[in-house]
C-alpha cells in the first residue's frame, strides 16, 4: 500500500496542543520529538481505523472497541501498527466511562511502534480536543496566509525594480530562507541569490532543473526532490528557462510563493529572450506618435486579423443570491483587491502577452489563428476575427459575449459570425432602416444596450440584470420605457425580430 498523503496545510505542533492547560492532556508513551505535528483530530471506536484515516490525524478513542482479553494477545500491537501504517500522528485515549486507566499493553505497543500516546482526562471531552486542534490550525493557516500575501507583494515590488530578475530571485530566497537560481535554455546557471548550498545540493538542483526543461508533451512544469537534508524544487519558465529553489524546510505556502515568482520570471525572461517587450514598446510609441493600428500590429506578432477576448474571474463576479427575486444586490463589504498576476497567467495560457487587466474585466488581444478555450476560474467572451482597424468594434462584441456568458453561466461565449438575414439586405439599406426604427432611442444608450441584452437573452429579466449588473426592476423599467418610446408591443415576436435585426446593424 502506498503511504497515505498528508493534507498540504499548515500543521499544528503536538507540543502546542499539550501546552493547552484547559485540556490537561498528558503524553504517556511514544516519542517526545518537538517536530511532531498533527493535521486534524478524528474520533473512532473502530478496531481497525486504517480505512478511515488520511494521515496526520490525532486519533481519539475511549477504548470501546477493546475486547476483554485484549491484554493477553496481540490486539494492541495490531491496533497501533495499523494506525502507524495509515499515517496517524498520535493516539489520544480518553479515561472514563469505559476505562479508568490506559491499558498497559497499549502503552507498550505505542512505545514499540513510536506512536505518541496522549492521555485525555475524564473532564476533557473529545469535542474540546478537536476544537482546540481546529483553533490552532486556523491560527496556523492565518499566519501562513499572511506570509504568502506579504511575499506576493514583495515579489511584485521586486519585479518593478531596475534589476527585476536578480531582485525577484533575492526576494524569493529570503522568503523561503534558502537559495534560488535561474537556469538558461542551455542549462547553465545565469543568476542566483541567497545562502549558497553545498556543491552536491547545487549539482542536484541543476539536474532537477533539467527535468522541467521542455523535451516533449509529457514534460512536467515542476519537480521536487530532497538531498542532503535540503528540499529542492524546480519550475519551468518560458523559452527554456528554469527556476530552482533549495531550502532547509518546505512550508505549505512555499509552493504558492514560488509559483508567483515563476509567473514574474516567465514574463521577464520571455521578454529578454525574444525581444517581444521591446517590440510592444515600439508599437506603443508609434501609436502615440500617430501611426495607425495597421502599421503597428506587425510589431505585436501578427499582421492579419485579430480576436478580442474579454474575461472576468469567477470569484470576482457579482452573483445574485439564489431565490433573492426582487432584492437589490449589495456591494461586497470588503471589495477584492486588484489581481495583476492572474490576468497575466490567463494571457500566458491563451498565448498572448497583450493584456489589459483593467477594472473587473481583463482584455486580451489574440492573433486570429489562436483558438481560445474555456479556462478554469474564468468566464470569457470572444469577438469574431477582424482587421486591426475594426478592433474597437471587436472589443464591443467581446464585451457583449462576456455579458451573455455571465448571464447564462457559460464558461466561454463566442460572438456569432454565421450568415444571417442581414446578408439578404444591402448593408446601406439595413443601416438606414435601423437608424429610422431606433431613432427614439438614439439619445438613450443605456436603454439601447438594455434592449439589446434583453432580446439576446430571450426576454429573461434575471439574466439581463446579471449581464448589466443592475436590479431586475431596473431592467423592467428600461424595457417598458423602450416600448413606450418605440410605440410598439415588445411581446410580439415579429417586433422582437425586427428590433434584433436593427440592433445588429449598429
N, C-alpha and C positions, 0 to 999 in steps of 0.2 A: 504494500500500500504506500502511495506517495505521502510525504509529510503534509499535514493539513496547512493551508495558507493562513497566516495570521493577518487580520484586517490591517490595512495600511493607514492606521490612525494613531494619533499620539497616545502613548501608553501611560499607565499610572504605576509609579514605583510601589512595590508591595510594602516597602518601609513607610511610605506616606499613609497607606491605609492602616497599618499597625500603629501609627502615631496618633490616630484619632482617639482621644480619651473618651469620647462619648460612646464608642463601640466596645472598648475594653477587650479588643482581640489580642490573642497571645499565640506566638509561634512556638510549637512544642516539638516539632520534628522537621527534618529536611534541612537544606542549605539556608544560610542566612546572608547570601550574596546580596549586597545593596543594589546590584544592577537588575535584579529580578523585577519583572513588570507584569501587569495584568491589563487586558484589553476589554474585559467585560466581567459581569457576575451572572452566574446561571445556577438555578436550583434544580436538583434532580434526585429522585429516590430510586432510580433505575439501578439494577445490579450491574449492568454494563452501559455506562453513559457514553461510550465511544461514538455511537452513531449520531449523538445529539450535540457534539462539541465541534466548534470550528477551529479552535486553537487559541491559546492565550487567555482562557477564562479562569476565574476563581470559581471553582465548583463548590456549591454549598449543599450539604446533606445533613439530615438528622439521624441517619442510620436506620431508617425504617426498613430498608431492603436487606439488612444484615440478618442471616439466619441464626438460630440459637447456637448451633455447633460450629460457627464460623471460626472461632479461635483455634480449633484443633486441626484445621485443614489448610488449604492454600487459597481460601476465599479472598482474604485481604490482599495477598500478594497478586492474585489475578486482577482484582479490582483496581489496585493502584497502577499496575502495569498498563492496563487499558487506558487509564486517564493520561498517563505519560505518553502512550502511543498516539493518543488523539491530540497531543499538544497542550494539554491543560497546564496552566501556570501554577496553580496551587489548589489545595483542598481545604475547605472550611467545614469543620464538624461541629454541629450545634448540640449543646448539652440540654437535656430535658426536652420533651417529656419522655423520649424513648430510652436514652442512655444518660446515666448520671455522670459517667466519666468517659473519656475517649478510650476505646479498646486498645489494650497494649499491643496486640498484634497489628493493628492499623498503624500505630506509631512506628513500629519496627519496619513495616513494609514501606512507609514513606521515607524513612531513613535509608533503606536499602536501595530504593529507586530514585532518590534525590528529588523528591517532591515535597515542597513546603507544606506542612500541616498546621492549620490555624484552628485554635480552639475558640469557638463562639459561645460566650456565656449565656445562661438562660434568659437574662434580661435584655439581650440584644436580638431582636427579630431579624430574620434574613432580609426582609424588605429594607431595614435600616442599613444593612451592609451593602445591598445592591444600590440603594440611593446614594450612599457615600461614594461608591465606585463611579457612578454616573456624574456626580458632582465634580469629582476630581478629573474625570475625563473631559467634562465641559470646560473646566478651567484650563486643562492642557490644550484643548482644541482652540480656545480663545487666544491663548499665548502663541500657539503656532500660527494662527491666522494673522495675528498682528505682526509676527516675524516675517511671514510671506508678503504681507502688504507693504511693510517697510522696505523689504528687499526689492519688490517690484518698482517702487518709487525711486529707489536709489539706482537701480539698473537703468531706468528710463532717463534719469538725470545724467548718468554716465554716458549714455548713448548720444547725448546732446553736446558733449564736450568736444573741443577741437581734436582730441585724440580718442575717438569713440571706441575703437576696438580694444586698445590696451586698458582704457578706463572701465569698460564692461568686464573684462577679464579680472581686473583688480577687485572690482566690487563683488563679483561672483565669488572669488577666492575668499574674500573677507566674510561673506555671508555664510559660506559653508565651512569656514575655518580650515581651509585646505589649499590645494594648488590647482590652477587651471591652465590649460594650454590650448592653443589654436593650431591645427594642422592644415597645411595647404593641400591642394589637389594631388601633389606628388607624395604626400605622407610626411613631409618634413615639418618640424616644429617651427612655426614662424613667429609665435608670440606666446608669452607665459607670464603668470603672476602668482603671488602667494608664496608660502613656505615650500621651498624645493624639497621633494621627497627623495628617498634613496634611489640609486640608479636602477635597481631592479623594479621598483614601482614605476619609475619613469618609463622604462622599456615596456613594461606590461601595459601601461596606459596607451603608449604609441601603437602597440599591437591591437589593443581593443578598438582604437580609432579606425584601424583598417577594416574591422568587421562591419562598420556602418558606412564605409565608402561605397558609392554606387557600383554594383557589379552585376546587376540583373534584377528581374521583377521581384525576387524574394528577399532583397537586401533589407535588413531591419533599419529603422530610423534611430534606434537607441539600443544600447547594450550595457550590461553591468557585469562586474566581476569583483573579486576580493583577493588580495595578495599581501603577504607580509603585514597583516593586521590593518590594511588600508582598503577602503571601499572605493572602487573605480567605476566611472560611468562615462560613456561616450555618446555623442549626439551628432547626427548628420546635419550639415548645413547645406547651403546652395553651392552649385558649381564644384562639388567635390571636396569642399572644406569640411572639417570636423572639429567638434569641441570635446575636450577631455577634462574630466574633473576627478581629482583624487582627494579624499577626505578621511580623517581618522574615524568618523562616525557618519551614519546616514540617517537623518531625521526624516519623518514623513513628509515635511514640506520641501525638502531639498530638491526633489524631482520637479516640483512646480516652479521653484526659483530658477533651476537650471533650464527649464523649458522657456521661461521668459527670456533668459539670456540667449537661448538658441534662436528665438524669433528675431531678436535685435541683431544678433551677429549674422543671421541669414540675410537680413536686409543690407547690413554694412558690407559683408564680404561679397554679396551679389553685385552691388554697385561697383566695388573696387575691381572685381574680376571682369565684368562685362562692359563697364563704362555706361551702363544704362542711366545711372544717376546724372552723369554729365549731359547725356542726350536729352533727358527730361528738362534739365535746367535750361538747355539751349532752346528747347521748344517754348518754354515759358517766357524767356527773354524775347524771342522773336514775336510771340503773340503780343507782348506788352509794347513792342516797337511797331506794331501794325501789320504783321503778317497774318494771312488767312489760315483757318484750320487746315485747308487742303495743303498748304505749304509746309506746315509743321508736323502733320501726322506721320510722315516717313521717319521722323526722329523718334517717334514713340513706339516704333516696332511694327508698323504696318502702313500701307499706302492704299488699301482697299476700303471696304465697308466696315462699319463698327457696330457693336452692340452696347447698349447701356444697361447696367444691372443696378437695380435699387433694392436694398436689403435692410432688414431690421432684425435685431436679436430677439428671439422668442421671449427670453426672460425680462426684456425691457419693453415689451409691448403693453399697451393699455388694454387689459382684458376685462370685459364686463362680467360681473358676478352671475353665475347660473341662477336663473329664476328671478333676477332683480329687474323685472319688467317695470318700466315707468320710474325707475330710481336713477337719479342723476349720479354719474360716475365721479368719484372724488379723486383728486390728485394724490399720489402717494405722499405719506407724511415725511418720508425721507427719500428724496429723489436719488436715483442711482447716479454715481459719478461717471464722467465720460470714460469710455473704454477705448483706448487707442491701439491696443495690441490686438484685440480680436478682429477689427476690420482689416488689419494688415495680414493676419493669418488667413482670413477669408479670401483676400486678394491673392495670396500665395496659392491657395487651393484651387482657385479659378484660373490661375496662370496669368495674373496681371499685376504690375506694381502701380497702376494708375488708379489710385484710391482717393476718395474724398470722404473721410469719416466725419461728416458734419451732422450735428444735431442728433435726432433719434434714428436717422437712417444713414446708411453707407452707400455711396455711389461709386461704381467701378466701371471703367471703360475696357472693353474686350475687343480684339480683332474678330471679325465675323466668322473666321474659321474655327473659333472656340465654341464649345457646346456646354454652357453652364448646366450643372446638375444640382439637385437638391443637396443642401449641406446641413448636417445636424446642428440644431440650435439656432437656425436662421429661417426667416421667411423671405422669399426672393421674388421680385418681379423683373422680367426681362423684356426689353424692347425688340422690335424687328431690326434687321440689319439695314443700316443707312450709310450714305456717304458722309464725309466729315461735315459738310455744310448743313446737314439735317440733324446733327447731334442734339440741338435743343429740343426739336420735336420728339426725337427718340427718348430723351430724358423724361418728357411729359408722359409718353406712353409707358415707360418703365414704372413711373410713379403710379400710374393708374393700374398697371398689372399688379404692383405690390399691394395697392389698396384692395383689389379683388382677392388676392391671395390671403390677406389678413382677414377679410370678411368671411371667406369660405373656409378658413383654417387649412389652406393648401400650402405645402412646403414651397412650391415654385409654380408661378403662372407666367406664361409667355404671351406677349401681345400677338394676337392672331393676324396672319398675313394671307390667309386663304382668300380666293376670289369671292367677292360679294356682289350685291345688287348694284353697288356703286360703279362697278365695271361696265354696267349696261347703259349708264347715263354719262354723257360728256361731262368731264370734270368741271368745266366752266358753268354749265347749266346746273349741275348739282350744287355747287357752291353758291350760286345766285339764289337758288331755291332755299338753301339752308339759311342764308342771310335774311331773306324775307320772312321765313317761318319763325326764326328765333330772334327777330328784331326786338320784340318786347323784353327779352332777357339780356339784351346786349350790355346794359349798364349794371347788370347784377351777376357778376362772375360766380359768386357763391351759389346762387340759385341754379346757374347753368351746370356747375360741377355736381351739385346735389342731384339734379335731374339725370345727368349722365350716369352717375354711380347707381342711383335707384333703379334706372332702367336696366343697367348691366347686371344687377342682382335680382332681376325678376320681381321688382316691387317689394323686396323684403325690407321692412323698416329697421329691424335689429341689425342686419348685416350692413346696411347702409350707414347706420350710426357708428358701427365699429370701424368701417372703412374711412369715414370722415372724422372720427374722434369727436363726435357731438352726441347729444342726447337724442333718443329716438323721437321725442316730441318735437325737437327742432327739425328733424327730417320731415315729419308730418306737416309742420307749418310751412316749410320751404316748398315742399311738393304742392301743397294746396295753393301757395302763392304763385307757383309756376302755372298751375292750371288756370288761375284767375287771370294772370297776365296774358296767357296764350289764348284764353277764351275757348277752352276745349275740355273734353272729358278724358282724363288720363286712364280711366278704366277700360276704354275702348282699345282693343288690340291693334286695330288699324292705325289709330292715333299714335300709339306707342311705337309701332314700326316706322311710321313716317318721321317721328321725332328722333328715333335712334339713327335712322338714315341721315338726317340733317346734322346731328351731333357728330357723326363720323366724318363730316366734311371739314370740321374745324381743326 
